[in-house]
Amino acid sequence: MQTIVYLTLLYFLFGSLIGSFLSVCAYRIPMGKYEPIHEGVKELNRTLSIISPARSFCPRCEKTLAWWHTIPLVSWLILRGRCGHCDATIPFRYFFIELMTGLLCALTFLRFGPSITGLVAFGFICLCIIIAFIDLDYMIIPDVITYPATCAGLAIGVINRYAPVPFLRHPFVSSPLESFYGLLMGPGLLLAVWWLYFKIRKREGLGLGDVKFLAVVGATFGMESAWFTIFFGSILGSVIAIVALIARRGSFASYFPFGPYLVVAAVAYIFDLHLLIGHLLAPTTPITWWIATQV
Ligand SMILES: [Zn+2]
């Protein structure tokens, strides 16, 4: 028991370290290539890649950060969300991404154990986090992420089917056919949602990036995952939009991208939340009974 607690903590620390790298990816991948949708993203007059420059820098004073400025979670708290050189605010999201990645890494360990399946699932979650934050800043899900990831999903199907022992367990697809159905189902269903939204709201609510992300989910986890991601993502999006409208921030809801909701739903699927929701909505549960008595 004690070993599990220590290991979970270790996975959390490892995850938060990866999280600080994910922040860098979400910042550098789209920088200079797309137009940000809000003013929080400062455009820089220099070319960036994930590995160059190797050290992180402050976007305002552009000075390279010292090693102790970049310790996950701790540095942000010690520097109280400010740059160690100038007084620029370091957005809370850096801390949030590190914390969330750490928690999800620990959860992956608890769900899959120390396995290849867990490792690849965590890799998928990392991609999801990068996608969500790029979408929040630019309202774009870059092809440079979705195309290779879709191919990886199809490759998993092939490897799982033809390897002497299955390579990756559930929730990953077990055959190329399953992967292929998911690939068709995900984007297909989402295009139906796009059409419905267009009919009701008279404008486009989804981008092509969302459709491509669904292709990644479908190819990697199969048809059921694609269905659940759209279903749960739409519910999440609607709830937040309604809350935002009630809070009289309608403009907020109108430009908020859909990608982050899809991402949350896809990650929820990895942790079997669809089984829990299916269980809660089974005909015999108190919730279903309560809903039935209300209509
Ligand atoms: Zn600075």
Residues whose N, C-alpha, C, O or C-beta is under 5 A from the ligand:
A	BS01	ZN	C58 R60 C61 C83 H85 C86 A88
